Amino acid sequence: MHTVTTIDGLRTARAGLAEPVGLVPTMGYLHEGHLALVRAAQERCESVVVSIFVNPAQFGPNEDLAKYPRDIPRDLALLEEAGVDLVWLPTSEVMYPEGFQTWVDVSEVSQPLEGGMRPGHFRGVATVVAKLFNATEAHFAFFGQKDAQQVAVIKRMARDLNFPLGVVVVPTQREADGLARSSRNVFLSAEERGQAPALYRALIAAKDAYEAGERNAEKIRRVMLGTLAGASLAQVQYVSCAHPETLAELDTVSADGALLSMAVYFGKTRLIDNLVLEGQ
């Protein structure tokens, strides 16, 4: 496994990789969800590149970039064991050199949900992902369904800017009790961790209502809120029943289906989760 930090080093190493090349962008502190992306990339591609970069541009002024968990030696050991071909570890100075002033803004799909709660977040995501796509010249890029709006933003960006690569979405990886795997789970106290699976239970309750014939989007949202109310530590920021591509909130779930999503605080830890209702 090769590890590089500069763009020149990346391009030199990239030139020697067998194609097609798969890219797995990460912010490090890897868990089973990231490794599932690596395995998906290995199934489809001859070579796999993993980037590790905690992107300051996607953190808001009230979000603590410094506290984001990091453990590069552990990450590298996991990636080497997984059989990754190349790891790129750029610094902020490499990604955003002095005088940097060019940004990618996916104007509409970035606005609701996470975009409304975290202004500027998706501008940072879209910009860094565009730079990763350009620098690695990957044929496919792999992202987790857990970050559903991020996936929608990146798909739209890739389509609008004619990136010659496929965006592959990998199902959310979960703990045995349903909690979506996330680097932020490490911040949960024992009591918070015990209640956190309420997010998945709320999604499943809403899915059950939908499969039983419920199409009123507001009633589906109330099902999610009702389930979350059973977790005493849960502080709900939002629940959503939206169009799966535009992310506009629905009045009625149509043949296009819907994206159910939510953001919930447990103490200072903010968790997100989602589930797609397939059109019927």
N, C-alpha and C positions, 0 to 999 in steps of 0.2 A: 504494500500500500504506500503510495506516494503522498506526502503532505507538502503543500505549498502555501505561501502567504501573499505573493505578489501577482499582479496580472501577467507579467512576462513569464513568471514561473508556471502559472496556470496554463498559458498558451503553449509553452514548450511541452509540458506534460500531456496536455490535451491532444497534441499532434500525434502522440504515440499510442493513443487508445484505439482499441478495436471498436468499430461502429456497428449498430447504432449506440449512441451514448445516452444514458438516462441521468437526469439531475434530480437530486433530493435536497431542496433548500431547507435548512433548519436554523434555529437560534441556539442549538446546543442543549446541554443538560438532557441527553437523549434518554428515551424510554421505549417501551415496546411499540408504541404507536409509530415512532420514527423508524424502528427496525422493520416494521411491517411495510413501510414505504420503500425501504431498501430492498426487501425481498420482492416486492412487486416490480421494482425497477430491474432487478436481476432476471426476473422471469421474461421480461420483454426486451431487454437490452444486452448487448455484449459487454459493455463497460458501464460502471456506475460512478458518478461524481457526487459527493456530498459536500455542501457548503455549510459552514458554521459561522454565523455572524449575528450578533445581537444588534439589531438595526436601530440606532437611536432615532431615526426619522419617523418611526412608527409609534414612539412613546410620547404621550402628551405631557404638558407641564406639571400635571398632578399625579403622574405615574412614575414610580421610582425605578428608573433605568438601572441604577446602581445595585438594586436589590434583586434584579432578575438572576435566577440561579445559574451558576456556571461551574463546570468541571471538565475542562478540556482534556486532561490526561485520561479520565474515565471514558469520555466520549471517543477518543481515538482508539482506546483499547477495544471498545464495543464494535467500532467500525472495522477495525482490523480483523477481529474474530468473525464478523459478518461477511468478510471477503470483499469489502469496498475497494475499488481500484485507485481512487484519487480523492483526497480531502482538501478543500480550499478554505483557508482560515484568514480571510482578509481583515485588515484593521479599518477603523473608521476613516483614517487618513487615506487609505487606498480607495475606499468606496466613495468618500466625499472629500476630495482634495480641496485645498484652499481655493476659494473662488467659485466653488460649485454652485450652479444656479439653475439647473435644468430639472424639472419635475414632471412626473406622469400623473395626470389627474383623470380618473375614470368618473365622469361627472355625475351620472344618475344612480347607478347601482351602488355607489359608495355612500349615498346620503342617509338611508334609513338605518334602523337597528344599530349595529356597532358603530356605523358612521355617525349617527346622531349622538351616541354616548361618548364617542372618542373623536372629536373633530381633528381632521388632518391625518388620522391613523392610516387610512387607505391610500392617501397620497404617498406616504412613506413606504407602504407595502408595495404598491404598484411600481414605484421608482426603483426600489432595490431589486425586485423580481425582474424587471426589465433589464437591469444591469447584469444580473446573474445569467439571464437567458443569452444576452449578447456575449458575455465573457466566456461562457462555457461552450457555446454553440451546440447545446444538447439537442437531441432529436425528440426526446420526451421529457416532461417534468412531472413529478409526482407530489400530490398534495393530499392531505387528509380531509375527509368529509366533516370532521369535527368543526373545522373553521369554514362553515358553509358560505358565509358572505365573502370571505377571502377568495374562495374558489370561484364564486360568481364574478368577482372583480377581475381576477387573473384571466379567466376565460374570455371576458369581454375585452380586456386589454390585448391579449394575444390575437384575438380576432380582428380588432380594430387596427392594430399596428402591423398586421401581417407577419407575425413571428412564425417562422417555418418549423414549428414543433407542435407535438400533441400534448395537451394537458390531461393527465390521468388522475382520476379521483379514487382514492382508496377508502374503504369503509372505516368508520370510527372504531378504534380499538378500545375495549372496555375492560374494567376489572370484573371479577366474578359477580359482584353485586350491581353491576351496570354503570358504575361511575366511569365517565369518559377519561381515558388516560391523558394527563396533562402535566407539564413541568411544574405548574403552579400547585398541584395537589400536595406537594411537599410542605406547603405553608399551612395546611389545615391542621387544627388541633385534633386530638383523638375524638372529641365529641362532635366537632364539625365534620370530620371524616365519616363518622357514623351516620350523619344526617344527609350528607351530600348526594347519595344515590336518589334522593327525592327528585332530582332533575330528570333522571331517566324514567322514574316511575310516572312522572307527570306527562312525559312524552308518550309513554306507552298507554296511559289512560286516555289521552286525546286520540291516539291511533285507534284504540278500541272503540271509542265513540264514533269515529269516522267510519270504521268498518261495520258498525251497527246501523249506519245510515245517516248519521248527523252530517249536515253540510253547512250549517250556519257557523261562520267563522268565529263570531263572538262567543257562541256557546262552547266551541272547541277551546277558545282561550280561557274561558271560565273553568273548564275541566282541568286545564293545566294549573291555573291559580289555586283551585280547590285542593289539588294534590299537594302543591307546594306549601299550602297553609298548614299542613300536618307536620312540617319541619319547623320547630320553634325558632331555630337559629337562622333560618333562611330570610334574607332581605331581597325581595324581588326587584330587579331594576326594570325588566320588561319581559313580557311573553308576546309571541308573534305567531300569526297564521298568515303567511304571505305567499304571493305568487312565486314559484320556484326559480324563475329566471329574473324577473324585474324586481322582486322583493317588495313590491307594493302590497300593503295590507289588504286582505280580502274581506268582502262582506259574505260571499258564498264561495265554497270550494267547488270549482268546476272540473271539467274533464282534464284540465292541465295538472290537477293535483295541487299540493301546497308544500311549503317548507314551514315546519314548526320549529321555532327556536326560542331561546330564552337566555337571559343573563341574570345570575343570582349571586349575591354576596353571602359568604359565611365568614363573619368577622371582617377582616381586611382582604380576604381572598375572593377574587371575582372569578366565577366559573361560568362557562358557556356550554351549551349542548344543543343538538338539533336532531330532527328526524324528518325524512321526506315522506309525505303521503302521496302514493302513486295515484295517478288519475284513473278513474273508473268509468 
